[in-house]
Amino acid sequence: MEYRYVTLSSSGEASDGENWSCTSDVEAIERARGRAAAFGAELWRGDQRLSVIAGPMSRPDRRTRAH
């Protein structure tokens, strides 16, 4: 399955991204949670956002949650 890992800027906007191939959503989410992104990141499969991962410098309203 194809995924897109997108890092977020200090304003919460997409700043950079990587395309990944993983065998499952679980594998992709675990991989994303293992990455460091100062302001957080999002994990996408196609047009579906699977997860938002908070970074150590994330805004307080951007909590880690799965979709």
C-alpha positions in Angstrom: 0.0 0.0 0.0 1.2 3.5 -0.7 1.3 6.2 2.0 2.5 9.8 2.2 4.2 11.1 5.4 3.9 14.9 5.6 5.9 17.0 8.1 4.2 20.2 9.4 5.6 23.7 9.9 5.2 25.9 12.9 2.0 27.2 11.4 0.5 23.7 11.0 0.9 23.7 7.2 2.5 20.9 5.2 6.3 21.6 4.8 7.8 18.4 3.4 6.7 14.9 2.5 7.9 11.4 1.7 6.2 8.6 -0.1 6.3 5.2 1.5 5.2 1.6 0.7 4.1 -0.4 3.7 2.2 -3.7 4.0 -0.6 -2.3 6.2 -2.0 0.8 7.9 -0.6 -0.4 11.2 2.9 -0.7 9.8 2.7 2.8 8.3 1.4 4.4 11.5 4.1 2.7 13.6 6.7 3.9 11.1 5.3 7.5 11.2 5.2 7.5 15.0 8.9 6.5 15.1 9.9 9.6 13.1 10.9 12.9 14.6 9.2 16.0 13.3 9.5 19.2 15.4 6.0 20.5 14.7 4.3 17.2 14.0 3.3 15.2 11.0 0.4 13.6 9.2 0.1 10.2 7.5 -2.1 9.8 4.4 -3.2 6.9 2.3 -4.6 8.4 -0.8 -7.0 11.2 0.2 -7.6 9.7 3.7 -5.6 11.1 6.6 -4.8 8.1 8.9 -3.0 9.8 11.7 -1.8 13.1 13.1 1.4 12.8 15.1 2.3 15.6 17.5 5.8 16.9 17.6 7.7 18.3 20.7 7.0 21.8 19.5 3.4 21.3 18.2 0.7 23.8 19.0 -1.4 22.6 22.0 -4.5 22.0 19.8 -2.6 19.5 17.5 -2.8 16.3 19.6 -1.9 12.9 18.4 -4.9 11.1 17.1 -5.8 8.4 14.7 -8.5 8.8 12.1 
